[in-house]
Amino acid sequence: MPRFVGLMAVDAREAAAARGVLLAAPDRPDFYRTVVDYVVRQYPPPGAEVPRGAVVTVWFEFREGEGGGGAGVREPRVPRPGGGGLERELDRPKDPFEAITG
């Protein structure tokens, strides 16, 4: 299995054809028209033994306007949650049958 990570799409396709494996790119439906995007991940990993005709999955870097996170806000939230565990000492529970006097 060759290393496709770091190759442009066109070079990855050529290397795969030379080794007799097929490439699949789930994040690029237009993979066979993709030219200059770089492979950032592959499965199976480089060096793994696979039979001729096996399918190798590759993923590409984000294009402009793609990705960009979306996992939410990353800044610290105020107020921070209080400490807990051994750092926090709790009051003893009150007697539930204690008479309330006013």
Secondary structure, DSSP 8 states (H G I E B T S, - for coil): ----TT-BHHHHHHHHHHHT-EEE-TT-TTGGG--S-BEEEEES-TT----TT-EEEEEE---TTS----S---S--SS-----GGG--------TT-----
